[in-house]
Amino acid sequence: MLMNDSINNLKNGTDIRQSLIALKEDVRANKTGKTLAQLLAGDFSVLTDLLRHADPKVRKNAALILAELEYEPLREILWEAYQQEKTLFVRADYLKALSHYDCSCYLDQIKARMRELDEKEAAPEEQKHHYEEQTALKTLLRKTEKKGKHKFNAYDRRFQVILLTNREHREATLAQVPDAENVKMLAGGLRFTTEKLADILPIRTYSELLFTIPGVAVLEGSPGNIAKEVVPSLTRFLRTCHEQPGPFYFRLDVKTALPEQQRVDLVKKLARAMEKESRGELLNAPGGYEFELRLVANKAGRFAPLLKLYTIHDWRFAYRKESLPTSIAPVNAALIMELAKDYLREDARVLDPFCGVGTMLIERRKKKKCGNMYGVDILESAILKARENAGLAHIKVNYINRDFLDFKKDMIFDEIITNLPVEGNNRNREDVEALYHRFLSDLPLLADKNTVAIIYAQEYTLFRACLQAHPELNMQEEFCINERGPSYAVVLKLA
C-alpha cells in the first residue's frame, strides 16, 4: 500500500488498523518519516486523533508512526497520551515512541513511575505488561540521561581480580603482573590481589579482567535471596569506584548447567529482583550497560559472582577494526609474541607470508621495535583490511597483494612470522598439505642461519608431518596454544 493511499484511508476512516500497519512498515523500512511529515504539511491530526481511538492497537500503531516524524511538538502529545492510557500492553509502545524525542523535561516523572512500578505487586496476568513498561522506561531513562555518566576512578585502590588467560600459559601472564599478592592459579586464568591496576590493564596476554565483589564469595537460593545477598556489596563497590551518582546499567550472565529456558528464566527473575532490591540504583539494560554481573555455578549449584566493568576502557586491541573469519584472535597473537620474545630482535626485518588482516605483524611490533615489515596475502580484501588496521595501530607495514608462492624472494629476513592457513571452504586437506610443503621448501630462500621463523599451526599434526620431510629446518622450541586442537606455535631455524 502506498503512503498516499494509507493516509487517504485514515482520513476517510476506512481500513484504519491495516492502513496504520502498512504506513508504519513503510516508514520504518524506508526511513521515510520526514517524507511523511512533509506530506502532512504540519497537520498531524490524522494521526494524533487516533491516539484517542477505541481500538488499543490503533492507538499503539499511531504512536509508533508519530515517533518517526521527528517533530518535537509531538513529544507533549505522546506524553499526555501515555499518562492517560489505561490498556497495559499499549503503555510500553508510547514509551518506545517517546524514546525518539528529548524527554529530559520528564526525567523526574520517568523516575517516579519507575519507583511506582518497582513497589507495585503486579497480578500474575499483568506481570508481562508490567515488565515491558519497566523495560521501556529504563530505555527512555538511559537515552534521556547523559551517556557515559560513570567513569572509573579507583586505579590506586586495592582489588582482588581475575585475569582470564590461555590455560596452557597462565604463568606467562603472571610474570608480567607487578607485585601480585595471594596468587591462585585457576583452570582458565589466575586470581590475585593488587594495588597496581593501572599497570595490569596494558598486559596483552589476558582475554578478560574480572573483579571479585568484596564480602560476597558464593550465592545461593531464590532470585530474591541472591539479590539480597549481592546488591548491598555490589552497589557499595560501584559507588567506591565511581564518583558520579545515578543508576548503573547492567547485564546479567549466568554460567550454569541448567537447561537453556530455565537459565533464561533465572536471568530475568534475578535481574528484576536486583532492580527492586537496589531501589532503582541498578537497572538491567539490553545495551549500553556499564557492568556485567557474571554468576558462575559450581558443582553444588552455588554461584561465584564476578564483575566485569565496562567503565574501564580496554584499548589494547582497538586497532583491530577489520577481521576475517580465519583471523587469529589478537590476544593469541600477543601470547605467541610473548612466548617467543627471546627469539625477537631489535630492528629486525620481518615478513608474514600469510598476513591476513595483519594481526601477527602488529602484535610483533607491539612487543619489540622492528625495521621494515612486510605482509603478503593472496586476498585483496585481506590486504585492504590489514592496511586499515595498521593505520589505526600507527604502524608502518608494506602490504603486498600476491600469492606467497609467487612472491619474489630477493630479500633475506631476520624473522618470518605467520598464522598458517587451514582447511576450509576453498582449501581441502590435500591443498593444505601441499601448501605447507611448498612454504617449508621456500623458507630457506628467505632466510640465513640467523633467521627465526615463528609459526602458528592450527593444523599442528599435519604441519609436524610435513616438517619431518624438511631436515634443513630445525625445531628450536614449541608452545602449546590449544591442547584440544591441537594448535602450537613453533620456532624454526635453518640447520
C-alpha positions in Angstrom: 0.0 0.0 0.0 1.4 3.4 -1.0 1.9 6.1 1.6 -0.7 8.4 0.0 -3.3 5.5 -0.1 -2.7 4.8 3.6 -3.2 8.5 4.5 -6.4 8.8 2.5 -7.8 5.7 4.2 -7.0 7.2 7.6 -8.7 10.5 6.6 -11.8 8.6 5.3 -11.9 6.3 8.3 -11.6 3.1 6.2 -9.3 0.1 7.0 -7.7 2.1 9.8 -5.8 -0.7 11.5 -4.5 -2.2 8.3 -3.6 1.2 6.9 -1.7 2.2 10.0 0.3 -1.1 9.9 1.2 -0.6 6.3 2.2 3.0 6.9 4.3 2.1 9.9 6.1 -0.7 8.0 6.8 1.6 5.0 8.1 4.4 7.2 10.4 2.1 9.2 11.7 0.1 6.3 12.4 3.0 4.0 13.2 5.6 6.7 10.6 8.0 5.3 9.5 9.7 8.5 10.5 13.1 7.2 8.8 12.5 3.9 5.6 11.6 5.7 5.9 14.8 7.8 6.3 16.9 4.7 3.3 15.2 3.0 1.1 16.0 6.0 2.3 19.6 5.8 2.4 20.1 9.6 -1.1 18.9 10.2 -0.7 15.6 12.1 -4.2 15.4 13.4 -5.0 12.4 11.1 -2.6 10.5 13.4 -2.8 12.3 16.7 -6.6 12.0 16.7 -6.2 8.2 16.6 -4.5 8.3 20.0 -8.0 8.5 21.4 -9.4 5.7 19.2 -11.3 2.9 20.9 -9.1 0.2 19.4 -5.9 0.0 21.6 -3.9 -1.5 18.6 -4.8 1.6 16.6 -3.6 3.8 19.4 -0.4 1.8 19.6 0.5 2.0 15.8 -0.4 5.7 15.6 2.0 6.4 18.4 4.8 4.4 16.8 4.3 6.3 13.5 4.4 9.6 15.3 7.8 8.5 16.7 9.3 8.5 13.2 8.3 12.1 12.3 11.0 13.8 14.3 8.7 16.8 15.0 9.4 18.0 18.6 5.9 19.3 19.5 4.6 15.8 19.1 6.5 14.8 22.3 4.0 16.5 24.6 1.0 14.9 22.8 2.6 11.4 23.1 3.5 12.0 26.8 -0.1 13.1 27.6 -1.5 10.1 25.8 0.9 7.8 27.7 -0.3 9.3 31.0 -4.0 8.7 30.1 -3.5 5.2 28.6 -5.3 2.5 30.6 -4.5 -0.5 28.4 -1.4 -2.1 29.9 0.1 -3.6 26.7 -0.1 -0.2 24.9 1.8 1.8 27.6 5.2 0.4 26.6 4.7 1.4 23.0 4.1 5.0 23.9 7.4 5.0 25.8 9.1 3.5 22.8 7.7 6.3 20.7 8.9 8.9 23.2 12.4 7.5 23.2 12.8 9.1 19.7 12.5 12.5 21.4 14.4 14.5 24.0 12.4 13.7 27.2 14.7 15.4 29.7 11.8 17.6 30.8 10.0 14.5 32.0 13.0 13.0 33.8 11.6 13.3 37.3 8.3 11.8 36.2 10.0 8.9 34.5 11.9 8.1 37.6 8.8 8.4 39.8 6.9 6.0 37.5 9.8 3.5 37.7 9.7 3.6 41.5 6.0 3.2 41.5 6.3 0.1 39.3 9.1 -1.3 41.5 6.9 -1.0 44.6 3.8 -2.3 43.0 3.0 -6.1 43.2 1.5 -6.9 39.7 -1.2 -9.5 39.4 0.0 -12.7 37.5 -1.9 -11.8 34.4 -0.3 -8.3 34.4 3.3 -9.2 35.1 4.3 -9.4 31.4 3.0 -5.9 30.5 4.3 -4.6 33.9 7.8 -5.7 33.0 7.5 -4.4 29.4 6.7 -0.9 30.7 9.6 -1.1 33.1 11.9 -2.1 30.4 10.7 0.8 28.1 11.0 3.3 31.0 14.6 2.2 31.5 15.4 2.6 27.8 13.9 6.1 27.9 15.8 7.0 31.0 19.1 5.8 29.5 18.5 7.9 26.4 17.4 10.9 28.4 20.3 10.9 30.9 23.8 11.7 29.7 25.6 8.7 28.3 29.0 7.6 29.7 28.0 9.1 33.0 30.1 6.8 35.2 33.8 6.9 35.0 36.1 4.5 36.9 38.5 6.4 39.1 39.9 3.9 41.5 43.1 2.8 39.8 45.2 3.0 43.0 42.8 1.1 45.2 43.4 -2.5 46.4 41.4 -5.1 44.5 41.2 -8.9 44.1 41.0 -9.5 40.4 40.9 -12.4 38.0 42.6 -12.5 34.6 41.2 -15.0 32.2 44.1 -16.4 30.1 45.2 -19.2 27.9 45.0 -22.2 30.3 48.3 -23.6 28.9 50.3 -20.4 29.7 48.9 -18.7 32.8 52.5 -18.2 34.1 53.3 -16.1 31.0 50.7 -13.6 32.1 51.6 -13.8 35.8 55.2 -13.0 35.0 54.0 -9.6 33.7 52.0 -8.7 36.7 53.8 -6.4 39.2 53.7 -7.2 42.9 50.9 -9.7 42.8 49.7 -10.9 46.2 47.7 -14.0 47.2 48.1 -15.6 43.8 46.0 -18.6 43.0 46.0 -20.4 39.6 42.6 -21.2 38.3 41.6 -23.5 35.4 41.3 -20.7 33.0 43.4 -17.9 34.5 44.7 -16.5 37.7 43.4 -14.7 40.7 45.4 -12.3 42.8 45.3 -9.1 44.9 46.8 -5.9 43.6 47.1 -2.2 44.1 48.6 -1.6 40.6 45.6 -1.9 38.4 46.9 0.7 36.0 50.0 -1.4 35.4 47.9 -4.6 34.7 45.5 -3.2 32.2 48.0 -2.9 29.3 49.1 -6.5 29.6 48.2 -8.1 26.2 48.0 -11.8 27.1 44.8 -11.9 29.1 41.3 -12.1 27.5 39.3 -10.5 30.3 39.8 -8.8 33.6 37.1 -9.5 36.2 36.7 -8.2 39.8 35.5 -10.2 42.8 32.9 -8.5 45.0 34.3 -7.8 48.5 32.4 -9.8 51.1 30.5 -12.0 48.6 32.1 -15.4 47.9 29.2 -17.5 46.9 25.5 -17.0 46.3 22.6 -19.5 46.5 18.8 -19.7 46.9 16.0 -18.0 45.1 16.5 -14.9 42.9 15.2 -12.8 45.7 17.7 -14.2 48.2 20.6 -13.9 45.8 19.6 -10.2 45.1 19.5 -9.5 48.9 23.0 -11.0 49.3 24.8 -9.4 46.4 23.1 -6.0 45.8 24.4 -4.2 49.0 28.0 -5.2 48.5 27.8 -4.6 44.7 26.3 -1.1 44.9 28.9 -0.2 47.6 31.7 -1.4 45.4 30.4 0.5 42.4 30.0 3.8 44.4 33.5 3.4 45.7 35.0 3.1 42.2 32.9 5.9 40.5 32.2 9.4 41.7 29.1 10.1 39.6 25.7 9.4 41.1 22.7 7.9 39.3 21.7 4.4 38.2 24.2 1.9 37.0 23.1 -0.1 33.9 24.0 -3.8 33.9 23.6 -7.1 32.1 23.5 -10.4 33.8 25.2 -13.6 32.6 24.6 -16.9 34.4 27.0 -19.8 33.6 25.2 -22.9 34.6 24.4 -26.5 33.5 20.6 -25.7 33.7 18.6 -26.2 30.5 18.6 -23.0 28.4 15.0 -22.0 29.1 15.5 -22.4 32.9 18.7 -20.4 32.6 16.9 -17.6 30.7 14.0 -17.5 33.3 16.5 -17.3 36.1 18.3 -14.4 34.5 15.0 -12.5 34.0 13.8 -13.1 37.6 17.2 -12.3 39.1 17.6 -9.1 37.1 14.2 -7.9 38.3 15.0 -8.8 41.8 18.3 -6.9 41.7 16.5 -3.8 40.3 13.9 -4.0 43.1 16.4 -4.6 45.9 18.6 -1.7 44.7 15.6 0.6 44.5 16.5 1.6 41.0 20.2 2.2 41.6 20.9 -0.9 39.4 19.0 -1.1 36.1 19.1 -4.1 33.7 19.7 -2.9 30.1 19.9 -4.8 26.8 22.5 -2.4 25.5 24.6 0.4 26.8 25.3 -1.4 30.1 28.2 -0.3 32.3 28.9 -3.6 34.0 28.2 -7.3 33.7 27.5 -9.4 36.7 28.6 -12.9 35.8 27.4 -15.8 38.0 29.4 -19.0 37.6 27.8 -22.1 39.0 29.9 -24.8 40.8 29.0 -28.5 41.0 26.9 -27.8 44.1 24.8 -25.3 42.3 26.1 -22.3 44.1 27.2 -19.2 42.2 30.5 -17.4 42.3 29.8 -13.7 41.5 32.3 -11.9 39.2 32.2 -8.4 37.9 33.3 -7.0 34.5 33.4 -3.2 34.4 32.8 -1.5 31.0 33.6 1.8 32.7 37.2 0.7 32.3 38.0 1.0 28.6 40.1 -1.7 27.1 42.2 -0.1 24.3 44.7 -2.9 23.9 43.3 -4.2 20.6 41.4 -1.2 19.4 43.3 -1.3 16.2 41.6 -4.5 15.1 38.7 -2.8 13.4 38.8 -5.2 10.4 38.9 -9.0 10.5 38.1 -12.2 8.6 36.6 -15.5 9.9 40.1 -17.0 9.8 41.8 -14.2 11.6 43.8 -15.1 14.7 42.5 -13.6 17.9 44.7 -10.6 18.9 45.2 -12.0 22.4 46.6 -15.2 20.9 48.9 -13.3 18.6 50.1 -11.3 21.6 50.6 -14.5 23.6 52.7 -16.1 20.8 55.0 -13.0 20.7 55.3 -13.1 24.5 56.2 -16.8 24.5 58.8 -16.3 21.6 60.1 -13.0 22.9 63.7 -14.3 23.4 63.9 -15.0 19.7 62.8 -11.5 18.6 65.5 -8.9 17.6 65.5 -5.2 17.7 65.2 -3.6 14.3 64.5 -7.0 12.6 63.3 -7.2 9.1 60.0 -9.1 9.4 57.9 -11.0 6.9 54.4 -12.5 7.3 53.8 -14.6 4.2 50.1 -15.3 5.0 49.3 -12.0 6.8 45.5 -11.9 6.6 44.4 -8.6 8.3 47.9 -8.1 9.8 47.3 -9.0 13.4 50.6 -11.1 13.8 52.7 -8.2 12.4 51.1 -5.6 14.6 51.5 -7.7 17.7 55.1 -8.4 16.8 55.7 -4.6 16.6 53.9 -4.1 19.9 56.3 -6.5 21.6 59.6 -5.1 20.2 60.8 -2.5 17.8 61.1 -3.6 14.2 62.8 -2.5 11.0 61.0 -2.9 7.7 57.9 -5.1 7.9 56.2 -6.9 5.0 52.9 -8.7 4.8 51.8 -10.8 1.8 48.4 -12.3 1.2 46.6 -13.6 -1.8 43.3 -12.0 -0.8 42.9 -8.3 -1.8 40.2 -7.9 0.8 42.6 -9.1 3.5 45.3 -6.6 2.4 42.8 -3.7 2.4 41.7 -4.6 5.9 45.3 -5.1 7.0 46.2 -1.6 5.8 43.4 -0.1 7.8 44.3 -2.0 10.9 47.9 -1.0 10.7 46.9 2.7 10.2 44.8 2.5 13.4 47.8 0.9 15.2 50.1 3.7 13.9 52.4 1.0 12.5 54.0 1.1 9.0 53.8 -2.2 7.1 54.5 -2.9 3.5 51.5 -4.9 2.4 51.6 -6.9 -0.9 48.5 -8.5 -2.5 50.1 -11.6 -4.0 50.2 -15.4 -3.6 53.2 -16.1 -1.4 54.1 -18.9 -3.7 54.7 -16.4 -6.5 56.3 -13.8 -4.2 59.7 -12.6 -5.5 62.2 -13.9 -2.9 65.1 -11.5 -3.3 65.4 -10.4 0.3 66.7 -12.2 3.4 64.5 -11.6 6.5 65.5 -11.7 10.2 62.1 -13.0 11.3 59.3 -14.8 9.4 56.1 -14.9 11.5 52.8 -16.2 10.4 49.5 -17.9 11.2 49.4 -20.7 8.7 46.2 -21.2 6.5 43.9 -24.1 7.5 41.4 -26.4 5.8 38.2 -24.6 4.8 35.6 -23.9 2.1 38.2 -23.1 -0.5 41.0 -25.4 0.6 40.8 -29.1 1.3 43.3 -31.2 3.4 45.4 -32.1 0.3 45.7 -28.5 -0.6 46.8 -27.6 2.9 49.4 -30.3 2.9 50.8 -29.2 -0.5 50.9 -25.6 0.7 52.8 -26.5 3.9 55.4 -28.4 1.9 55.8 -25.5 -0.5 56.1 -23.0 2.3 58.7 -25.1 4.2 60.6 -25.6 1.0 60.7 -21.9 0.3 61.7 -20.8 3.8 65.5 -21.2 3.1 65.2 -18.8 0.2 64.2 -16.1 2.6 66.5 -16.9 5.5 70.0 -17.4 6.7 71.2 -19.2 9.8 70.3 -16.3 12.0 66.7 -16.1 10.7 64.0 -17.2 13.1 60.6 -18.5 11.8 57.7 -18.2 14.4 54.8 -20.2 13.0 51.3 -20.6 14.5 50.0 -24.0 13.2 46.4 -24.7 14.0 46.6 -27.9 11.9 49.6 -28.9 14.0 49.5 -32.7 13.4 49.6 -32.2 9.7 52.3 -29.5 10.0 54.6 -31.7 12.0 54.2 -34.5 9.5 55.2 -32.1 6.7 58.1 -30.7 8.8 59.7 -34.2 9.0 60.2 -34.0 5.2 62.4 -30.9 5.6 65.5 -31.7 7.6 67.0 -28.4 6.6 64.8 -26.8 9.3 65.4 -27.3 13.0 62.7 -27.1 15.6 64.0 -24.7 18.4 61.0 -24.7 20.6 57.3 -25.2 20.5 54.4 -23.8 22.6 51.0 -25.5 23.0 48.3 -22.9 22.4 45.3 -25.2 22.5 45.7 -28.8 23.5 42.4 -29.8 22.1 43.2 -28.8 18.6 46.0 -29.3 18.9 47.4 -26.0 17.9 51.0 -24.9 18.6 53.4 -22.0 18.0 56.7 -23.4 16.8 60.1 -21.7 16.4 62.3 -22.9 13.5 65.8 -22.1 12.3 68.0 -23.3 9.4 70.0 -26.4 10.2 
